[in-house]
Amino acid sequence: MARPLRAEIDLAALCRNYRAASALAPQSRSMAVLKADAYGHGALACARALTGLAPAFAVATIEEAVALRDGGIETPILLLEGIFEAAELTTVEALSLWQVVHSEWQLEAVLAYRPRRPLPVWLKFDAGMHRLGFSADELRRHWARLRQAPERVTDLHLISHFSSADLADDSAFQNQHAQVRALGEALGAPLCLANSPATLQHPRAHGAWNRPGVMLYGSNPLEGALPAQVNLEPVMTLRSRLIAVRTLEAGEVVGYGGRFRTRRRSRIGVVAAGYGDGYDRHARDGTPVLVNGQRCPIAGRVSMDMLTVDITEVAAADVGSEVVLWGRGLDVDEVAGHCDTIAYTLLTGVLPRVPRVYLPATAAAQAS
Ligand SMILES: *Cc1c(COP(=O)(O)O)cnc(C)c1O
């Protein structure tokens, strides 16, 4: 038997989540964010499943865009951080990519470049995240310059990113949103603001375009619960099996450093999955794992290729029993909480050693 660990990717669930994101924002177009290999799910497979459904995709690097074009994806693709050097503009033009412009050097590069047809530009406003983008004054100036270069630049959009759209306390969001709205109105600019949290809980931030990411993969990024009408499904289910089982007496320890000590006679199952696959080593004792569909606590430190769970309560569990580390039946957000992190890092952290197995998108899931 081959090593049983695999990441099962349910492309029909991806399509249903995409439709849920679009349904929340019927006045907006939603570009599906596929950066970081579609948050670990496989960007090309996800792009193919979403083709015909999503009017655009977004990635972080030109290499990610090139891989999609090489795979036959013709949907518009936005580079969320634009170019990293001026030489990339030839590829931007050749592959018909859309680019964010967040820095002066990018602006000058775009204005110095002579494309055969003008290039779409998404000018980035820093509304308070203080990461990328221009101040309001700078942005007004740059907007005017770009407008005066119609042979270089077309389809100008105003793009901005919220720092705190996920929080229950929405004061920072309201402040940032008010700034970007005022600027957008002054310029008559089409807006692109909403990530997943804003798509979910701030309808006022929905613009001409939205940019949902993690919600497409079934994670709830909000500090609180999802709105009642929203149902997201896990797309990735990380599956493995028990490869060994042993019975220990009370008072024995398990794993590196002996972190876990049995309090009773216990059965310990060894799962083929470890931090060498991307399972987070910060997982505490008690982190849930499904064995034969039942929740069992992690017992002992996660090692590189294996982890150990207390299966005392699951009498039928034995070598070969099915294990789910997260996904269907076990929320990745809950697992992330036990690792002091967020689902984004668990999903993007699944390493290439883990085979991805794709469940196809159905026509029903894709129908828009
Ligand atoms: C990653 C990213 C998104 C998507 O964010 P989610 O929280 O995953 O929805 C949107 N916009 C920008 C600029 C991003 O970098």
The ligand as a Tripos MOL2 file, in Angstrom:
@<TRIPOS>MOLECULE
LIG
   15    15     1     0     0
SMALL
NO_CHARGES

@<TRIPOS>ATOM
      1 C1         -5.0870   37.5590   -0.7780 C.3       1 LIG1
      2 C2         -5.7820   38.7860   -1.1640 C.ar      1 LIG1
      3 C3         -7.1860   38.7980   -1.2590 C.ar      1 LIG1
      4 C4         -8.0490   37.6410   -0.8300 C.3       1 LIG1
      5 O1         -8.1520   37.6570    0.5720 O.3       1 LIG1
      6 P1         -9.0470   36.6210    1.3760 P.3       1 LIG1
      7 O2         -9.0060   37.0860    2.7690 O.co2     1 LIG1
      8 O3         -8.3930   35.2870    1.1990 O.co2     1 LIG1
      9 O4        -10.3850   36.6560    0.7580 O.co2     1 LIG1
     10 C5         -7.7830   39.9530   -1.7140 C.ar      1 LIG1
     11 N1         -7.0540   41.0340   -2.0590 N.ar      1 LIG1
     12 C6         -5.7110   41.0630   -1.9610 C.ar      1 LIG1
     13 C7         -4.9670   42.2880   -2.3370 C.3       1 LIG1
     14 C8         -5.0300   39.9420   -1.5110 C.ar      1 LIG1
     15 O5         -3.7050   39.9780   -1.4130 O.3       1 LIG1
@<TRIPOS>BOND
     1     1     2 1
     2     2     3 ar
     3     2    14 ar
     4     3     4 1
     5     3    10 ar
     6     4     5 1
     7     5     6 1
     8     6     7 2
     9     6     8 1
    10     6     9 1
    11    10    11 ar
    12    11    12 ar
    13    12    13 1
    14    12    14 ar
    15    14    15 1
@<TRIPOS>SUBSTRUCTURE
     1 LIG1         1 GROUP 0 **** ****
